Amino acid sequence: MPEAILEVKDLHFSYEAGKETLKGISFSVPKGSYACVIGHNGSGKSTLAKCIMGLNSTFKGDVLLFGEKLSPSSVYRLRSRIGIVFQNPDNQFVGSTVADDIAFGLENTQVPTEQMEEIIHSFAKQVGMEDFLEHEPQMLSGGQKQRVAISGVLAMKPSLIIFDEATAMLDPKGKKEIYALVERMRQENPDLTLLSITHDVEEAANADQVIVINDGNIVYSGTPKEVFSHEKELKEISLHVPFFFALKRRLEDRGLEIPEDVDSLPLLEDYLCR
């Protein structure tokens, strides 16, 4: 089995005495995989993200990153191997231009100045923003801003990237841009591990592993196909299933037999058009 980049073991967290927000969460994320944690507002997923990032340090249980336990003495060293993309990209911008913003993290890690230009251009190109290096971040669209934020994270060469509701403020076009970028990132770096904390089930449909949290507990965990087979139960906790899974089920309910290997909307469209 691949090594676990992230392990969460019996994690408990409370903001106030006698009222737990996380109630014994346990899961692991293998190296090179893409995991999504989903849940409605107030389910505990954002609290979980803060614990994994070391922002909530008073939890009970264990968080292991790269095989090492997260603690006050290890948090800064472990965090140096993690890239974090937040919900609002404006909160991550510190440079007056796109190039300056990507350079910021490199400067903090003392990358030699003569190497920076090549690195900046390389990672801007990876996210399709090489033509915007001299633009002011404030002038970009939401999707473009997130792509710049991701390029700045990629330039740091992290082993794990955490997306904290990274598509929540984007329109459908911006979301599609980020989904496509994530897929390209995975193809170009198979060892890169991704963890997305999200309420967007369409994003979760593309993951290797989906973890559903409700009221501080994990209620479902598995592949998208396994998790989204619980359509009725997910509705009861204010979650719906991705369009592809809902459509496939409705077609099967009408008597259409769809092969197991038809596991995405493009493949379903191809199959229906034959």
C-alpha positions in Angstrom: 0.0 0.0 0.0 1.2 3.6 -0.6 2.5 5.4 2.4 0.0 7.7 4.2 0.9 11.3 3.8 -1.9 12.3 6.3 -3.3 10.2 9.1 -6.0 11.4 11.5 -6.6 9.2 14.5 -9.5 9.6 16.9 -9.5 13.4 16.6 -11.6 15.3 19.1 -12.0 19.1 19.3 -14.2 21.4 21.4 -14.6 25.2 21.2 -16.4 25.1 24.5 -16.4 22.7 27.4 -18.9 19.8 27.1 -19.7 20.5 23.4 -17.6 18.6 20.9 -17.2 19.9 17.3 -15.2 16.8 16.2 -16.1 13.5 17.8 -13.4 11.0 17.1 -12.5 11.5 13.5 -10.2 8.9 11.9 -9.0 8.6 8.3 -5.8 8.5 6.2 -4.8 9.9 2.8 -2.3 7.9 0.8 0.6 9.5 -1.1 -0.3 10.7 -4.6 -4.1 10.6 -4.0 -6.8 13.2 -4.1 -9.2 13.2 -1.1 -12.3 15.4 -0.5 -13.9 16.1 2.8 -17.4 17.3 2.3 -20.2 18.4 4.6 -22.8 21.1 5.0 -22.0 24.3 7.0 -21.5 23.5 10.6 -20.6 19.9 10.0 -17.1 20.3 11.4 -15.1 20.1 8.2 -13.6 23.6 8.6 -12.6 22.8 12.2 -10.9 19.6 10.9 -9.0 21.6 8.3 -7.7 24.0 11.0 -6.6 21.0 13.1 -4.7 19.5 10.2 -3.0 22.8 9.4 -2.0 23.2 13.1 -4.2 26.3 13.6 -6.4 24.5 16.2 -3.7 23.0 18.5 -5.8 22.0 21.5 -7.3 18.9 19.9 -7.2 15.4 21.4 -6.1 12.5 19.3 -3.3 12.4 16.7 -2.6 14.1 13.4 0.4 12.6 11.6 1.9 14.4 8.5 4.5 12.5 6.5 4.6 9.9 9.4 5.4 12.5 12.0 3.0 13.6 14.8 1.8 17.2 14.6 2.7 19.1 17.7 3.8 22.6 18.8 7.4 21.6 18.3 6.9 20.1 14.8 4.1 22.3 13.3 6.4 24.8 11.6 8.7 22.2 10.1 5.8 20.1 8.9 3.9 23.1 7.5 6.9 23.9 5.4 6.0 20.8 3.3 2.3 21.8 2.9 0.8 24.3 0.5 -2.6 25.8 1.5 -5.1 27.5 -0.9 -7.8 29.4 0.9 -11.4 30.3 0.0 -10.6 34.0 -0.8 -7.5 34.3 -3.0 -7.4 38.1 -2.2 -6.3 37.1 1.3 -3.2 35.4 -0.1 -1.9 38.2 -2.3 1.0 40.2 -1.0 2.7 41.3 -4.2 1.8 44.3 -6.5 2.0 42.0 -9.6 1.4 38.3 -10.3 5.1 37.8 -10.6 5.8 39.5 -7.3 3.2 37.4 -5.6 4.7 34.1 -6.9 8.1 35.4 -5.8 7.1 36.1 -2.2 7.3 32.4 -1.0 10.5 31.9 -2.9 12.1 34.9 -1.2 11.0 33.6 2.2 12.7 30.3 1.6 15.8 32.1 0.3 15.8 30.9 -3.2 18.6 32.7 -5.0 17.4 35.7 -7.0 19.0 34.6 -10.2 16.9 31.4 -10.1 13.6 33.1 -9.4 12.7 34.3 -12.8 12.8 30.9 -14.4 10.8 29.3 -11.5 8.2 32.1 -11.6 7.7 31.7 -15.4 7.6 27.9 -15.1 4.9 27.7 -12.5 2.9 30.6 -14.0 2.9 28.6 -17.2 1.7 25.4 -15.4 -1.5 27.2 -14.4 -1.9 29.2 -17.6 -1.0 32.6 -16.2 2.3 33.2 -17.9 0.8 36.1 -19.9 -0.4 37.9 -16.8 2.8 38.1 -14.8 2.9 41.9 -14.9 -0.8 42.3 -14.1 -2.1 43.5 -10.8 -3.9 40.6 -8.9 -6.9 42.8 -8.2 -7.6 43.1 -11.9 -8.0 39.3 -12.4 -11.1 37.2 -12.4 -11.9 34.9 -9.5 -10.7 31.8 -11.3 -7.5 33.6 -12.5 -6.8 34.7 -8.9 -7.1 31.2 -7.6 -4.8 30.0 -10.4 -2.2 32.5 -9.3 -2.6 31.4 -5.7 -2.1 27.8 -6.7 1.0 28.7 -8.8 2.5 30.4 -5.8 1.9 27.2 -3.8 3.3 24.9 -6.5 6.4 27.0 -6.7 7.2 26.0 -3.1 7.2 22.3 -4.2 5.0 21.0 -1.4 4.3 17.3 -0.8 0.7 18.0 0.2 -1.7 20.7 -0.9 -4.8 21.5 1.1 -7.6 23.4 -0.6 -9.8 25.0 2.1 -13.1 25.8 0.2 -10.9 27.0 -2.7 -13.8 27.1 -5.2 -16.5 28.4 -2.9 -16.3 32.0 -4.2 -16.0 31.1 -7.9 -18.6 31.1 -10.6 -19.2 27.9 -12.7 -16.5 28.9 -15.2 -14.0 29.6 -12.5 -14.7 26.3 -10.8 -14.2 24.4 -14.1 -10.9 26.1 -14.5 -9.7 24.9 -11.1 -11.1 21.4 -11.6 -9.1 21.1 -14.9 -6.0 22.6 -13.2 -6.2 20.0 -10.4 -6.4 17.2 -12.9 -3.4 18.6 -14.8 -1.4 18.9 -11.6 -2.1 15.3 -10.8 -1.0 14.1 -14.2 2.2 16.1 -14.1 3.2 15.1 -10.6 1.7 11.7 -9.6 3.3 11.9 -6.1 1.5 15.1 -5.2 -1.2 14.6 -2.6 -4.3 16.7 -2.5 -6.8 17.2 0.3 -9.8 19.4 -0.4 -12.2 20.6 2.3 -15.3 21.5 0.4 -19.1 21.6 0.2 -18.9 21.2 -3.6 -20.0 17.7 -4.4 -19.2 18.2 -8.1 -15.5 18.6 -7.1 -15.7 15.5 -4.9 -17.0 13.4 -7.8 -13.4 13.7 -9.3 -11.6 12.6 -6.1 -10.1 9.2 -5.3 -11.6 9.3 -1.8 -14.6 11.1 -0.4 -15.1 11.6 3.3 -18.5 12.9 4.5 -18.7 14.6 7.8 -21.9 15.4 9.7 -22.3 16.7 13.2 -18.6 16.1 13.9 -18.6 12.4 12.8 -17.6 10.6 9.6 -20.8 9.1 8.2 -19.4 7.8 4.9 -16.0 7.2 3.5 -14.9 5.6 0.2 -14.7 6.1 -3.5 -17.2 8.6 -5.1 -19.2 5.7 -6.5 -19.5 4.1 -3.0 -20.3 7.4 -1.1 -22.7 8.8 -3.7 -24.7 5.6 -3.8 -26.3 6.8 -0.5 -28.4 9.5 -2.3 -31.3 9.4 0.2 -29.1 9.5 3.3 -27.0 12.3 1.9 -30.1 14.4 1.2 -31.1 13.9 4.9 -27.9 15.7 5.9 -28.4 18.5 3.4 -26.0 17.1 0.7 -27.0 16.2 -2.8 -25.1 13.8 -5.2 -23.2 15.0 -8.2 -25.1 15.5 -11.5 -23.4 12.5 -13.1 -24.4 10.0 -10.3 -27.9 11.4 -10.1 -28.4 11.2 -13.9 -27.0 7.7 -14.1 -29.3 6.5 -11.3 -32.4 8.0 -13.0 -31.5 6.3 -16.3 -31.0 3.0 -14.5 -34.3 3.4 -12.7 -35.9 3.7 -16.2 -34.4 0.3 -17.2 -31.3 1.4 -19.0 -28.3 -0.8 -18.3 -25.1 1.3 -18.1 -21.8 -0.6 -18.0 -19.6 -0.2 -14.8 -16.8 1.4 -16.7 -19.0 4.3 -17.7 -17.9 6.4 -14.7 -17.9 10.0 -15.8 -20.3 12.4 -17.6 -18.2 12.5 -20.8 -18.2 8.7 -21.0 -21.9 8.6 -20.2 -22.6 11.0 -23.0 -20.5 8.9 -25.4 -22.4 5.8 -24.4 -25.8 7.3 -24.8 -24.9 8.7 -28.3 -23.8 5.3 -29.7 
